[in-house]
Amino acid sequence: MRTSRMAFCHFVYLFLPLFLYTMHATAQNLPINRKVVVTVDDLPKGGTLLGAEHIAYINEQLLAVLTERGIPAIGFVNESKCYDEAGNTIDSQLQMLRNWAAAGLELGNHGYQHLDINRVPVEKYLSDIKAGEPLSKALLQEFKLPCRYYRHPFLHRRNTDAKRATLAAYLAAQGYTEAPVTVDNQEWIYNAAYEKAFKEGQDSLAAAIGEDYVQYMIAMQRYYESQSEMLFGRNIDHSMLIHVNRLNADYFELLVEEYENLGYSFISLEEALKDPAYQHTDDFVGNAGITWLHRWAITDGKRGSFFAGEPTAPDWVKSYAGY
């Protein structure tokens, strides 16, 4: 009984602000603000248990959903994945990026080797940013698209004040805008489990993992809606993070449909960043790779219960994935 009461209280704490906001908007005949930008990390291929033919399939499937549904997503590139061990470009990987740009979708810089600013000297990290742009810039210029956004690997932005100042100055000098995330998730755990089941031929298990993933992602969106409501008194324009992987190749379209059922429309990163929330001060310095909503909350002195209730991947998925 105690557990049930605690679960009910947690549910009320998490979703009551959203419920009241929706009721207020409906009563006042106001639009309910539900907009999100899709950002896709680790192009042209993330870590995978599967072979090269699956990498091509993954890119083709994701692009097909994005273009057919008119979703103005942005892909963040690790250019090291476009070279072989001898330093020669891999044409097939480069073509995947070209297909992205040819579809009118922007590419952003995600670092050449996906380095962690918390673990390497800042000079090495900045060099990695510079090394991660020539191929993308050339492709974008070919299709008259800009190269203007940078996504921090691991969502690690700085763990010292000195790194914070140096990185911010460098990105500004190079003309980059930092690409924030307000909806993070444990999608990478789900993908590890999904690819394992797929590789082992356990189709029913793979389907169960994929279907649970979609519902988990919707729960995460609702959680961050509640965080936004508590911090800003409204649901801001969100930035959702996913990765280029087999799980999203197979289940991203279903996830899009679930978002649309919630009343979401998909916008560009440029449009999302016009939301005044993104001008909020971020003074967070630390090792955690956390969302901007949580960075802003910490800056405002909110801790403890403010962060309660974040959904996690279930134990059976974690166990099967090896986490």
Buried (B, 14 or more C-beta within 10 A) or exposed (E): EEEEEEEEEEEEBBBEBBEEBBEEBEEEEEEBBBBBBBBBBBBBBBEBBBEEEBBBBBBEBBBBBBBEBEBBBBBBBBBEBBBEEEEEEBEEBBBBBBBBBBEEBBBBBBBBBBBBBBEEEBEEBBBBBEBBBEBBBBBBEEBEBEBBBBBBBBBBBBBEEEBBEBBEEBBEEBEBBBBBBBBBBBBBBBBBBBBBBBBEEBEEBBBBBBEBBBEBBBBBBBBBBBBBBBBBEBBBBBBBBBBBBBBBBBBBBBBBEBBEEEEBEBBBBBEBBEBEBBEBEBEBBBEBBBBBBBBBBBEEEBEEEBBEBBBEBBEEBBEBBEE
